[in-house]
Each structure stands twice: as C-alpha cells, then as structure tokens.
Amino acid sequence: MPFPPALKDRFFDAVLFDMDGTLIDSTPAVARSWATWAVEHDVAPRALVNSHGRPAVEIIADVLPAGRVPAALDRIVALELADTDGVVPLPGAVEALRACSRAAIVTSCTRALARARIAAAGLPAPAVVVTADDVTAGKPDPEPFLLAAEHLQVAAARCLVVEDAPAGLAAAHAAGMATLAVAGTHALADLDADAGVPDLSHVRFASGPTGIRVAA
C-alpha cells in the first residue's frame, strides 16, 4: 500500500491512535490470557479468530450465552490485568506520540487495562484516552473515535486515525476520518486505509501552527 501525496500534504488538528498492535505489542500477553480463558470457558480457539480490535464484551457475547457474559468478562479482564509481561512499545510509537501536539489513544480494552499496558510499555500517555468503558458501542462503530474528537474539541474531518485492525479502520471511515494503517496484526494488503506503513518508525509527525502533518 503506497503512501500517497494526498495524505502527506494534509494537515490535521489531531491524531487518534489505536493502542494494541499500533502503539504497543501486547500480542503474547493477549494470546496467553485468551488461551487460558478459552480453556476455562470451553470455547474453541478458532471461535476467537479475527476478533482483534473489538471490545472483549462483544467478543464474549458472540461465543457465550448472555447470562454467562458478565462473569466471563470479569475473568478475561482479571487475566489480562495480571499479565503485562512482554508488553513493549512498537517502533516509532513513543516518538509519534511526543511529536503530535494534539493526540488521543482510542482502544477497545478497559480503562484499567489501558492504564496498565501504557505504563508497562512506558508510553507518554496523552490527556485523552478513550476506552471500552467510555462508550456504548465499540469499534467498528464510530463512537470511540467521535468521542475522542469531541474531547479534543476538533472536527472529525480534521482527524487522522492510526490503526492496525479492520474493525478500527471501519470505525474511522464511519466517523469520516482519514486513516493510516500499520501492519501490527494484519498485512497491509488486508487493511483498507488512505495510506499504510509497516510501523510508525516509517513516518514522521510534525506539529505546527496549521496542524499536524505526517510524511513518509
């Protein structure tokens, strides 16, 4: 996926970053937690394929009866909070957050888990962090990104979303935002975005009086 001049020449009022797979690598910890959870709840691992980027409560609701969802959700939250071993920042993530004058993290995990992983990875947390606890509908619904734009007091059309998952990119498109894909958990060829890069070390963010610019 090329990095088109149309995106490089634009200026944005804010950059909204997904977290897992975009800013941090939490894949080993996530895999361990969900593998344990699946065994405990007699769920076939294949039932959890392609669930990256969606809130845990929605994933669980797809595979368990409604009456079992609350307790099952509490269990996966506990498992993930207890395991941040190996959670590290992805290349270019720290620099990208520091370079953007106005930014947010928009994640499908809970507030407590977001805080734990941000701390474990040593990320400079922006003032705005939108989590699954803040919305009624998660990605691919546009609500998380629209809420971040509202908190930052910027127009949706003036936001750039950085994402690694189809659900997140679909949410960004529905919100009317520009998109930059990173190959955190999916191949770039499988991601529908305005531009794509292997990771954030392949782009530069620069903040100025007219906004934030991104260039390869």
C-alpha positions in Angstrom: 0.0 0.0 0.0 1.7 3.2 -1.1 2.0 6.4 1.0 0.1 8.8 -1.3 0.9 12.5 -1.6 -2.7 13.3 -0.9 -2.2 12.3 2.8 1.3 13.7 3.1 0.1 17.2 2.0 -2.8 17.3 4.5 -2.7 18.9 7.9 -4.7 17.5 10.8 -6.0 19.0 14.1 -5.5 15.8 16.0 -4.1 12.2 15.6 -6.1 9.4 17.2 -4.0 6.3 17.8 -5.2 2.8 18.4 -3.2 1.1 21.1 -2.6 -2.7 20.8 -0.9 -3.5 17.6 -0.4 0.2 16.8 1.5 1.7 19.7 2.4 -1.4 21.7 3.0 -5.0 21.1 0.8 -6.9 23.6 0.2 -9.9 21.4 2.0 -12.6 23.6 0.1 -11.4 26.7 -3.2 -11.2 24.9 -2.7 -14.7 23.4 -1.9 -16.2 26.8 -4.8 -14.6 28.6 -7.4 -15.5 25.9 -6.0 -19.1 25.6 -6.5 -19.6 29.4 -9.9 -18.0 29.2 -11.0 -20.2 26.3 -10.0 -23.4 28.1 -11.8 -22.3 31.3 -15.0 -21.5 29.4 -14.8 -24.4 26.9 -14.6 -22.2 23.9 -12.7 -23.4 20.8 -9.8 -21.1 20.0 -11.0 -20.9 16.3 -14.1 -19.1 17.6 -11.8 -16.2 18.7 -10.1 -15.7 15.3 -10.3 -12.3 13.7 -11.5 -10.7 17.0 -8.6 -8.2 17.3 -9.6 -4.6 17.8 -13.1 -5.4 19.2 -14.2 -4.9 22.8 -13.9 -8.1 24.9 -17.6 -7.9 25.9 -18.6 -8.1 22.3 -16.2 -11.0 21.6 -17.5 -12.9 24.6 -21.2 -12.2 23.6 -20.5 -13.9 20.3 -19.4 -17.2 21.8 -21.3 -17.5 25.2 -24.9 -17.2 26.3 -26.0 -13.8 27.6 -26.3 -15.0 31.2 -22.6 -16.0 31.3 -21.2 -12.8 29.7 -20.7 -10.7 32.9 -18.7 -13.3 34.8 -16.7 -14.3 31.7 -15.9 -10.6 31.1 -14.7 -10.2 34.6 -12.4 -13.2 34.2 -10.7 -12.0 31.0 -10.2 -8.6 32.5 -8.6 -10.1 35.5 -6.4 -12.4 33.4 -5.2 -9.5 31.2 -4.6 -7.2 34.1 -2.4 -9.8 35.7 -0.3 -10.4 32.6 1.7 -7.4 31.1 4.9 -9.5 30.7 6.5 -8.6 27.4 4.2 -5.6 26.7 6.6 -3.2 24.8 6.2 -0.1 22.6 6.3 -0.7 18.9 8.9 1.1 16.8 8.2 4.8 16.4 5.3 4.8 18.8 6.9 7.0 21.6 8.3 9.4 19.0 4.9 9.7 17.3 3.0 10.5 20.5 5.6 13.1 21.5 5.5 14.8 18.1 1.7 15.3 17.9 0.6 18.5 19.6 -2.9 17.1 20.0 -3.4 13.3 20.2 -5.6 10.6 21.8 -5.4 6.9 22.4 -8.6 5.1 21.4 -8.6 1.5 22.5 -11.1 -1.3 22.8 -9.8 -2.5 26.1 -11.0 -1.4 29.5 -9.7 1.8 31.2 -7.8 -0.2 33.9 -6.2 -2.4 31.2 -5.2 0.6 29.1 -3.5 2.2 32.0 -1.7 -1.0 32.9 -0.4 -1.5 29.3 0.5 2.1 28.8 2.6 2.0 32.0 4.2 -1.3 31.1 5.2 -0.1 27.7 6.4 3.3 29.0 4.3 5.3 26.6 3.8 9.0 27.2 0.0 8.9 27.7 -1.9 11.8 26.0 -4.5 13.7 28.0 -7.3 11.9 26.2 -7.6 8.1 26.4 -10.9 6.6 25.2 -11.6 3.0 26.3 -14.4 0.5 26.2 -15.6 1.8 29.5 -16.4 5.2 27.9 -18.7 4.1 25.0 -21.9 2.2 24.4 -20.7 0.7 21.1 -17.1 -0.2 20.3 -15.2 -0.5 17.0 -16.3 -0.9 14.2 -18.9 1.6 15.4 -17.5 5.2 15.0 -18.5 6.2 18.6 -15.0 5.7 20.1 -13.3 8.0 17.6 -16.1 10.5 17.6 -15.9 10.7 21.4 -12.1 11.3 21.2 -12.6 14.1 18.7 -15.3 15.7 21.0 -12.9 15.5 24.0 -10.2 17.2 21.9 -12.6 19.8 20.6 -11.8 19.1 17.0 -13.9 18.3 14.0 -14.0 14.6 12.9 -13.0 15.5 9.4 -9.8 17.1 10.7 -8.6 13.9 12.5 -6.2 11.2 11.3 -6.7 7.7 12.7 -3.8 5.3 13.1 -4.9 1.7 13.2 -3.8 -1.9 12.7 -7.2 -3.7 12.6 -10.1 -3.8 10.1 -12.6 -3.1 12.9 -10.8 0.1 13.8 -10.4 1.3 10.3 -14.0 0.7 9.6 -14.9 2.8 12.7 -12.6 5.6 11.4 -14.2 5.5 8.0 -17.7 5.7 9.5 -16.5 8.7 11.6 -15.4 10.5 8.4 -11.7 10.5 9.4 -8.6 10.0 7.4 -6.7 6.7 8.0 -3.2 5.5 8.3 -2.7 1.7 8.6 0.2 0.0 10.3 1.0 -3.7 10.0 0.7 -4.6 13.6 -1.6 -7.6 13.5 -2.6 -7.7 9.8 -0.9 -7.5 6.5 -1.2 -4.0 4.9 -2.8 -5.7 1.9 -5.7 -6.7 4.1 -6.3 -3.2 5.5 -8.5 -0.6 3.9 -6.8 2.8 4.6 -5.7 6.0 2.9 -2.1 5.0 3.5 -0.1 2.2 5.1 3.3 1.7 6.7 5.0 -1.3 8.4 5.1 0.6 11.7 5.4 4.2 13.0 9.1 4.3 12.5 8.4 4.7 8.8 6.6 8.0 9.2 7.3 11.4 10.8 4.8 13.6 12.5 5.4 17.3 12.7 3.2 19.8 14.6 2.9 23.4 13.6 0.6 26.4 13.5 -1.5 24.9 10.8 -1.8 21.5 12.4 -0.1 18.1 12.4 1.5 16.8 9.2 2.6 13.3 8.5 5.2 12.3 6.0 7.0 9.1 5.0 
